[in-house]
Amino acid sequence: MPVLPGSPPVDVHLKRSARARRFSLRVSRLDGKVTLSMPLRAREGEALAFLRGHEAWLRQTLATMPESDRQPVMIGTRLPVEGRELLLMPGTGRSIRVEGDQLLIPGDPLAAGARVSAWLKVLARDRLARASTHYAGMVGRSFSSLALRDTRSRWGSCSPEGRLMYSWRLIMAPPAVLDYVAAHEVAHLVELNHSPAYWAVVSRICPDWQGHRSWLHDQGGALHRLRFQD
């Protein structure tokens, strides 16, 4: 999946279609996913040239997407953390902490969203590193690095050099869903494709992956609609 460099970088999903007669770009109004459709026999280089030629339009479209359906995260928000809904409330001390069904946020209430996002990213790195190491051990491979991003079009990726990338928003999904994404990407250390051999690896290390993939398809958009800071 190509990435359009810039600030911010934009992930682009390439979709080959037998019905496509030309290149076309589409931006999902639900979660901002960018799809570049292309004819079956078109070369990827041509698609990337088309993408660069329409970069200004694409960035303007992404910048002007309506915010009305996005939920700001603030004191009083109910936020999923590892699949468990917590109520954000003012806290004391210096650290964010979970007490019962509450997430207690110390400091300026107006900065709660930014503080929670930073806290979630630390938690996400720990959980994803642990899951990635576990599955890498199961396939007898190792990854070279692990990075977190706030991507809208994909939950993770694995480069040919073994670099893993994940969306930090996965920490809000149920733990088994996060584990599936880690297994999905680690399986690419063995098969850098989506061939039957690749899915055989996924099925071996994460046998119930279909249900977790369906959860992301059905519920993942809600995680992207959460806005943590302006």
BELRAVEN-V93191 format. One record per run of one state. SS is the DSSP state (H for helix, E for strand, C for the rest). FROM is the first residue (numbers start at 1). TO is the last residue. If there is no record, write none. Layout:
# BELRAVEN-V93191
SS:FROM:TO ; SS:FROM:TO
This chain:
# BELRAVEN-V93191
C:1:2 ; E:3:4 ; C:5:9 ; E:10:17 ; C:18:23 ; E:24:27 ; C:28:33 ; E:34:39 ; C:40:43 ; H:44:53 ; C:54:54 ; H:55:63 ; C:64:70 ; E:71:72 ; C:73:77 ; E:78:81 ; C:82:83 ; E:84:90 ; C:91:96 ; E:97:99 ; C:100:101 ; E:102:105 ; C:106:108 ; H:109:139 ; C:140:144 ; E:145:149 ; C:150:155 ; E:156:158 ; C:159:162 ; E:163:167 ; H:168:172 ; C:173:174 ; H:175:187 ; C:188:195 ; H:196:205 ; C:206:208 ; H:209:224 ; C:225:225 ; E:226:227 ; C:228:230
